[in-house]
Amino acid sequence: METLDQQGHASRVTNRKRMSRQTDPRMVRSRRAMTAALMRLLGEKDLDRITIEEIARTANVGRATFFRHFSTKEGLFNALASEEISGLLALTIPLVTGVNSLQSCLALCRYVDGRRLLWTALLTGGAASNVRAEFVRQALACAAQFHRDDGEIPIELGTRYCTGATLDALTWWLEQPEDYPAEKIAGIIDSLIIRPFVRPFLEKERP
C-alpha cells in the first residue's frame, strides 16, 4: 500500500506532467487545431455524427495526438464549451457592475451571432444541459467577485435567474426561422431580464 508521501509525490508528478502539456508549444498548437476542427465540423453536422477520425483529419493530427489530450470527443466538446463560455462571460461583467447593461447585452448577442453555428450546437444539441450547468457555474464564480448582496435580490439567486433566462432567450433566438437582428434580441434581454435585476443595486448607489 502506498504511503501518504508516495501518494503526494505521485500527485505532484502528475500535476507537473499536466502543466508541461499545457505549456508545451506543440501540445498547445495541437489542442488549438483540434478545437478549431471541432468548431468547423459542428457547423456542418451534430456532435453525434462527428467522429474522432474526422476531428483528427480536419485538425491534421494523428489519433494518438488526439488521445494524448482527450479520451473522447465529448471531452474536447466540453473543453471548447468551457472556453466559449469564458469568452462570453467576459463580455457580461458590466452587467454585474450595472454599467451600461444594454451595451453589454449587445456585445453578448453579437458574439453569439458571430459564432451562430457553434452556439446553436452548444445550446440546442445533446450536451445543452451540460453547457447550461457550466455557464451557471462560471457565472456564479464571476458574480462572487463583486459581493453585491446589498439589494433586495441575493446576488446568487439573481445570477442564477439572469443566466438561465438569458440562455433561454438565446436558445429561442437561435431556433427561430426568422433572422432577428442581434440588436433586437439584446434589447429584449436587457429590458426583460437584466435591468429588473440590476435596478435595485443602481438605486442604492445613487446619492
N, C-alpha and C positions, 0 to 999 in steps of 0.2 A: 504493500500500500504506500502511495506517495505521501511524504511529509508535507506540512504546510509550506516549508521552504522550497521544496521541489515544485509544488503546485504554483507557488508565486513566481519561481524562475521560469516555468513553462509559460505562464501567462505573460510575463514580460517579454519573452522571446516572440510569442505570437503577436503581441502588440507592436514590437519593433518591425516584424515582417509586414504587418498590415500597413504601418506608416511608410515603410520603404516602398510598398506597392503604390501607395497613394501619391508619392513624390517622384517616383522613377519616371523620367520624361517619356520613355517608350510606353509604359503602362498607362500614363495619362493620355497619350495620343490614341492608344487603342480603345480606351474607355470612351473618349470623346467620339471616336469614329463609330463605335457601336451604338452610342446614344443617338448620333445623327442618323445612322442607318435605320434604327427603330422608328424615329420620328418620320422619316421618309416613307417607310413601309406602312405606318399607321395611316398615312394619307391615302393609301391605296386599298387597304383591307383591314378587317378587325384583327385584334391580337390573337384570337383563337385560330386564325388561318395563317398566321405568320410562324415560320419555323426557325429554329436556331441556325440551321444551314443558310437560310435566306439572309438572316441578320449578318452572319459572318461573311457571306459572299458580298453583300452590299457594302459592308464596312472594310472589305479587303483584308480580313484577318482570318486566321485558321480557327477551327473548332477548339483546339487546345487553348488558344488565346482567350476565346470566349469563356471557357470553363475556369480559367485562372481568375477571372473577375466575378462570374456569376454561375450559379448552379442551374438556374432555369431562366427562361425568357421572362417569366414573371418577376424575377429578381431584378433584371435590367429595367423592366417597365416601372417597378416600384422606385428604383433609383432615379429614373427620369421624372416620374411624377413628383418626387420629393424636391428635385431641383427646380422644376417648373413652379411648384407651389411657393418655394422660397423667393423666386423671382417675382411672382405675382404679389406676394405679401409685402415685398419691399416697396411696392407702389402704394400700399394701403396704410402705411404708417401715419400719414396725415389724417386719415380717418379717425385713428385712435386719439390723436392730439387735437382733433377738432379744427384743423387748419384747412380751409377750402375743400370741403368734402366733395363738392361737385367735380372739381378738377381731378381729385383723386379717383373718383368713380370713373371719370372719363379715361384716365390713364389705364385703369384696370380693364375697362371694356376694350380699349384699343389694343392692349396687349393680347387679350384673348382673341380678338378679331384677327389680329395679325398672325395668330397661330391656331386658326379656327379648326383645322382638321385634327390637330393634336388634342386640343381641349375638348373637342367632340368625343374623341376616343376616351379621354380621361373621365369625363363627366357622364357619358351615356353608355359606355362599354361595360363589359362584365366585371371590371375591377372598380366601378364607380364608388361602391361603398367604402373600399379601402382608401380611395383618393379623398373622399369626404372626411374620413377619420383622420387622415394625415393632415389635411387642411386645417381642421379644427385644432389638432394638437399644436401645430406650428402657430396658429393664430393666438391661441391661449398663451403660449410662451412669449410671443411678441407683446401681447397686451399686458402681461405681468410686469413688464419693464416699466410701465407708466404709473402703477399703483394709484389708480384713479377711482377708488371706491367711495368718493365723497358725493356721489349723485344718488338719485332715487333708485336707480337700477344698478345692482352689483356688476362690476366690470366683467367678471367671468360669465355671468348669465347673459349680459348684453353681447359679449363677444361670441358666445355660442349661438345666440339668436341671429345676430347680424351675419355671421359666417354661413350658417345654414340657409338663411333666407337669400343671401347673395348667390350662393351656389345654386339654389332652386331657380332664381331669376336667370342666371347664366345658362343653366341647363335648358330651361324653357326657350330662351333665345336661340340656342344652337339647334334646337329641334324644330324650329319654325320653318315652313316652306317660304314664308315671306322674309325678304332680306331687310330686317330692321337695322338702321344705322347705329353705330356704337354710341353716338351722341344721345339718341333717344333712350336706349337702354340705360345709359349712365344716369340720365335724368330720372328715370323710373326708380332705379336702385337708390339714388340719393334721397329722393322725396319720400319713398315708401319705406325704406329700411334704415338708412344711415342717419339722416337728420333727426328723426324722432328719438334716436338713442343718444346722439351727442348733444342735443339741445339743452338738457338739464345741466350738463357739465359747463357748457358755454355760459349759461345764465348765471351760474355760481361764480364764474370768473370775472363777470362784468363789475366794474366799480360801482 
